Amino acid sequence: MSVETATLEDLGRELGERIAESPEHKAFQEASEAVENDAETQEAIQEFEELRHEFMMKQEAGTADRQSMREVQAAQRELHSMPLMEEYLDAKEELQDKLETVNQAISDEIAVDFGGEAGGCCQD
């Protein structure tokens, strides 16, 4: 059993390495670094997060209104329309699509939703 487990662990590491080397992962890493290193984008992220946090606090207090929600939505649209954020979000979506394809390939072989249910407990 330990030989089989080691083999599966080795295959898992190899899969992780191949995912890390994939064009989708590389594009995501590059886009993520570009967002992290751009002061204008970081400022827009901070502003959005502050508005979102304020809105959540208002929701908890029962004082949130439609105007507050519209302000958060407008800030999110503005943030997502920034070129670096658009690239980041596109790269993230492409990586997620690739990982879902890998998940499906594994799940098909073991007849379990590998990414969704394999580690869960007490799911219906």
Order of alpha helices (4+ residues) and beta strands (2+ residues): alpha-alpha-alpha-alpha-alpha
